[in-house]
Amino acid sequence: MFSDHDRSACAESSALSDRTAEVPRARTASPGETSPGTRQGGKIAQRTVPYNLRPDALRVELIDLGDAFRAYQQRTEPDLVLLATLHERKARAFAQWAEVAGIPSLQHEADRAHKAAQTTREMHHNRAGTVDGDATSGNVPVVERLLTPGQALHARTVLDHVPAQAPHPEAAVHLAVLMLTLRAARNGTGNITGQDLTSWLHGEAEPVLEKLVTTGWLRLPGTITEALTSRPEDPTALTIPTLLPEQCPFTFGKNTRAKLSGWAQKVVGDRNLRKKKLGAASRLLALYTAAHTRPDGRLGHPENDGLHLGRIATFCALPGEEIAEHAELLLHAEWLAEADTADGQLRGRLAERVLPLSGLL
C-alpha cells in the first residue's frame, strides 16, 4: 500500500475498507453467556456448582460463597457477624437453587443454613449482651451474660419444675429442690458437700434434708449428718428418683446442666444477699427475677409489663401479699434497682451490677 503511490485517494480508501471488512469484530457476550474471565464452576458445601447453572447470577453467587466460606475457615479470629451473613446468603442461594433445579436436598441445605444464621447471631448477641436492634437504641447496656438465651430458657423450665416436685410448700424446701435438681438433672444422680448444703440453707439444712429424704424425693447413701459433714474430697452421692433417665423431663445436655448449676450458685451466693443475710424466700425471688428479664434488665415480657405475682408466690412458697416485702429486701441488697407490686404484677428492673446473671427472655 505504501509503495503504491499511483492510486488515488478514493482507491486507497476503498482498499482500506475492503481489508477492514476482513478483520473479525470483537465478540460480545449474548444474554446468559459469561465473559471469558469468569469462572465457570466451583464447589460449596461439598457440592459442585454446575457450569451451566442458570441464572448466571446464581451460579456466580454460589461460587463466591464457596470461596468466602473457605476464606473464613482460614481466619485466626472468629467474626460471628460475618459468619451469620454468609449463612444467610447461603440460605437464599440454596433456596433459589432448589427451586431452579427441583432438588429437595438443596432446600434442606437452605433450611439448615437459615438455622445456622439464627444460631450464630444468637451467639453474637449473647457475647455482646444485646439482641437484634439494640445497637442503635442507646438504652441497652452491653453485658457479657453467663447464660445464652437458650440456656436461660432451660433455666426457666427448671424453675417451673420446682413447685410441682417439691414435697413441702416451704421456701427452704423449694430452694433445696432447685439446687439439688440442677446437680442431678442429667441422670438423676450427683454430688454435694456439707458446705453446699449449709451455704444454700443456712440453719435449715438438717430439717429440710430430713423432709426430702423422708418423703422419698431424695436418696442418700448414708445419714443426713454424714451428708452435712462431707467434704469436697469426699462428697456425698445423691439420687433423685424422679430425675432418673426413664423419667427425667429435661432435654438439655451435660454442659448446659453445669452452666445452669453454676448460674444458680452465683445468684444464691451473691455477696450482697449474703451480707444482708437474706433467707430462702428472698433468694428464690432473686433467682426468679434474674431468669425473667429483658436485655435492659426490666422484668417480664414487654407485653406483660412485669411478672405475675401468683406465679412468683407459687415458686417462692410465699403468700402473694408478702412479695412486696421481699422485693424491698432485694432493693436494699442492690439486686433490684426498681420494684413495684401494683395490679398483681411485680414490675421493676435488675440492678446493673447483676445484669451478667440475667437470663434473656
Residue pairs with C-beta under 8 A, 6 or more apart in sequence:
1 12
1 15
7 15
29 35
32 54
32 55
32 56
33 56
34 40
34 56
38 60
39 63
40 51
41 48
41 49
41 50
41 51
41 63
42 48
42 49
42 62
42 63
42 66
42 67
43 49
43 66
44 62
44 63
44 65
44 66
44 69
44 90
45 66
45 69
45 90
45 94
45 109
47 109
49 59
49 62
49 63
49 66
50 59
51 59
53 59
53 62
53 97
53 100
53 101
54 100
55 100
58 93
58 96
58 97
58 100
61 89
61 93
62 93
62 97
65 86
65 89
65 90
65 93
68 86
69 86
69 90
72 79
72 82
72 83
72 86
80 120
80 121
80 123
80 124
80 127
81 121
81 124
83 120
84 117
84 120
84 121
84 124
85 117
87 113
87 114
87 116
87 117
87 120
88 113
88 114
88 117
90 109
90 110
90 113
91 110
91 111
91 113
91 114
91 117
92 110
93 110
94 106
94 107
94 109
94 110
94 113
95 106
95 107
95 110
97 103
97 106
97 110
98 104
98 106
98 107
98 109
98 110
121 132
122 148
122 149
122 150
123 148
125 131
125 132
125 134
125 149
126 145
126 148
126 149
126 360
127 144
128 142
129 141
129 142
129 143
129 144
129 145
129 295
129 355
130 140
130 142
130 295
131 140
131 295
131 360
134 140
134 295
139 296
140 295
140 296
141 296
141 297
141 352
141 355
143 355
143 356
143 358
144 356
145 355
145 356
145 357
145 358
145 359
145 360
146 259
146 262
146 263
146 266
146 356
146 357
147 155
147 259
147 260
147 263
147 359
147 360
149 359
149 360
151 252
151 256
151 259
151 260
151 263
151 359
152 291
152 359
152 360
152 361
153 359
154 250
154 252
154 256
154 260
155 260
155 263
155 264
155 291
155 359
156 291
156 292
156 359
157 250
158 178
158 181
158 182
158 185
158 250
158 260
159 178
159 287
159 288
159 291
159 315
160 315
161 181
161 249
161 250
162 174
162 177
162 178
162 181
162 315
163 169
163 174
163 314
163 315
163 317
165 177
165 181
165 217
165 242
166 173
166 174
166 177
166 217
166 317
167 173
167 211
167 212
167 215
167 217
168 211
168 215
169 317
170 208
170 317
171 279
171 280
171 281
171 284
171 316
171 317
171 318
172 201
172 204
172 208
172 279
172 280
173 208
173 211
173 212
173 317
174 280
174 284
174 315
174 316
174 317
175 200
175 201
175 268
175 280
175 283
175 284
176 197
176 200
176 201
176 208
176 209
176 212
177 212
177 217
178 264
178 284
178 287
179 196
179 200
179 261
179 264
179 265
179 268
180 190
180 192
180 212
180 218
180 238
180 240
181 240
181 243
182 257
182 260
182 261
182 264
183 190
183 191
183 192
183 238
183 261
184 190
184 238
184 239
184 240
184 243
185 243
185 248
185 250
185 252
185 257
185 260
186 248
186 250
186 253
186 254
186 257
187 243
187 244
187 245
187 248
188 239
188 240
188 241
188 242
188 243
188 244
188 245
188 247
188 248
189 237
189 238
189 239
189 240
190 237
190 238
190 240
191 235
191 236
191 237
191 238
192 227
192 230
192 235
192 236
192 238
193 230
193 231
193 232
193 235
193 236
194 227
194 228
194 229
194 230
194 231
194 236
195 231
195 232
197 205
197 209
197 227
197 228
198 205
198 228
199 268
199 269
200 268
201 208
201 280
202 279
204 280
205 228
206 224
206 225
206 228
209 218
209 220
209 224
209 227
209 228
210 224
212 218
213 219
213 220
213 224
216 241
217 240
217 241
217 242
218 238
218 239
218 240
219 238
219 239
219 240
219 241
220 226
220 227
220 236
220 237
220 238
221 236
221 237
222 236
226 236
227 236
227 238
230 236
241 247
242 248
243 250
250 257
252 260
263 357
263 359
264 287
266 357
267 283
267 286
267 287
267 290
267 357
268 283
268 286
268 287
270 286
270 333
270 335
270 354
270 357
272 333
272 334
272 335
273 282
273 283
273 286
273 333
273 335
275 333
276 329
276 332
276 333
278 286
278 329
278 330
278 333
281 316
281 317
281 318
281 322
281 326
282 326
282 329
282 330
282 333
284 315
284 316
284 317
285 312
285 316
285 318
285 323
285 326
285 327
285 330
286 330
286 335
288 307
288 312
288 315
288 316
289 299
289 307
289 330
289 335
289 336
289 346
289 348
289 350
290 350
290 354
290 357
290 358
290 359
291 359
292 299
292 300
292 307
292 359
292 361
293 299
293 350
293 358
293 359
293 360
293 361
294 300
294 301
294 302
294 360
294 361
295 360
296 349
297 337
297 349
297 350
297 351
297 352
297 355
297 358
298 347
298 348
298 349
299 306
299 307
299 346
299 347
299 348
299 349
299 350
300 306
300 307
300 345
300 346
300 347
300 361
301 361
304 345
305 345
305 347
306 345
306 346
306 347
306 348
307 345
307 346
307 347
308 344
308 345
308 346
309 320
309 323
309 341
309 344
309 345
309 346
310 320
310 344
312 318
312 320
312 323
312 346
313 319
313 320
313 323
316 323
316 326
318 326
323 341
323 346
324 339
324 341
327 336
327 339
327 341
327 346
327 348
328 339
330 336
330 339
331 337
331 338
331 339
334 351
334 353
335 350
335 351
335 354
336 348
336 349
336 350
336 351
337 348
337 349
337 350
337 351
337 352
338 347
338 348
338 349
339 346
339 347
339 348
340 346
340 347
340 348
341 347
350 358
